Amino acid sequence: MKPVVLLVGKLPGIVGHLADELEDMPIRWLGAHDHGEVVRQLETEPEISCVIMGAGLDDGIRGDLIGIIAAIRPDISIHLKDRASGPDGMAAFVRRVAAAMVLGGV
């Protein structure tokens, strides 16, 4: 069974675009773009091993989501992308985090 990573981003299509770019990684990608989706994914998918959050979300929303994720699943790590690398840097960031945190540095 593939490990599961939850990608949280501003656009609903974030997971589709990233999953295409990262299809070589042995990971099942889930996506969420608002509070409700994040909660639903965390409550229905016990195999999530980490959360990776894009930089397109407002800081207040990112802070709220961090609190929600930590309250529901204190066992998983949360990784926030920087804003400096822009949207084009998301795939590389996700690849680095997933390789290190989920695949053990593969």
C-alpha positions in Angstrom: 0.0 0.0 0.0 1.3 3.5 -0.9 1.8 6.1 1.8 -0.7 9.0 1.7 0.2 12.7 1.6 -2.4 15.4 2.0 -1.7 18.5 -0.2 -3.5 21.6 0.9 -3.7 24.5 -1.5 -5.7 27.5 -2.7 -6.9 26.0 -5.9 -9.2 23.0 -6.0 -7.2 21.4 -8.8 -3.9 21.5 -6.9 -3.6 17.7 -6.4 -4.3 16.9 -10.0 -1.6 19.1 -11.4 0.9 18.1 -8.8 0.1 14.4 -8.9 0.8 14.5 -12.7 4.2 16.1 -12.0 5.0 13.6 -9.2 3.6 10.4 -10.6 6.9 8.7 -10.4 6.8 8.8 -6.6 5.1 5.8 -4.9 2.7 8.0 -3.0 -1.1 8.4 -3.0 -1.9 12.1 -3.1 -5.0 13.6 -1.6 -6.0 17.2 -1.9 -7.9 19.8 0.0 -8.5 23.5 -0.5 -10.6 24.6 2.4 -11.3 23.9 6.1 -14.1 21.4 5.4 -12.1 19.4 3.0 -9.1 19.3 5.3 -11.3 18.0 8.2 -13.0 15.5 6.0 -9.7 14.1 4.6 -8.2 13.9 8.1 -11.2 12.2 9.6 -11.8 9.7 6.8 -8.2 8.8 5.8 -6.2 7.3 8.7 -3.2 6.5 6.5 -2.2 10.2 5.9 1.5 10.4 6.9 2.0 14.2 6.5 0.4 17.4 5.3 2.1 19.7 2.8 0.5 23.2 2.5 1.0 25.6 -0.3 1.8 29.3 0.1 -1.2 30.6 -1.8 -3.4 30.6 1.2 -3.7 33.6 3.5 -1.6 33.4 6.7 -4.7 33.5 8.9 -6.2 30.5 7.0 -2.9 28.7 7.1 -2.7 29.3 10.9 -6.3 28.0 11.4 -5.6 24.9 9.3 -2.4 24.2 11.3 -4.4 24.3 14.5 -7.2 22.1 13.0 -4.7 19.5 11.7 -2.7 19.4 14.9 -5.9 19.0 17.0 -7.3 16.2 14.8 -4.1 14.4 13.9 -1.3 15.3 16.3 0.7 12.3 15.0 1.4 13.8 11.5 3.9 16.5 10.4 2.8 19.7 8.7 5.1 21.4 6.1 4.5 24.9 4.8 5.9 26.0 1.4 7.6 29.4 1.3 6.2 32.2 -0.8 9.5 33.3 -2.4 9.7 30.3 -4.8 6.3 31.1 -6.2 3.7 28.6 -7.5 6.3 27.0 -9.8 8.3 25.9 -6.8 5.4 23.8 -5.3 6.2 20.5 -7.1 9.9 20.6 -6.1 9.0 21.4 -2.5 6.5 18.6 -2.3 9.0 16.2 -3.9 11.7 17.1 -1.3 9.4 16.9 1.7 7.7 13.6 0.6 11.1 12.0 -0.2 12.5 12.9 3.2 9.5 12.6 5.4 7.5 9.8 3.8 9.9 7.8 1.8 12.8 8.0 4.1 15.1 10.0 1.9 14.6 8.0 -1.3 
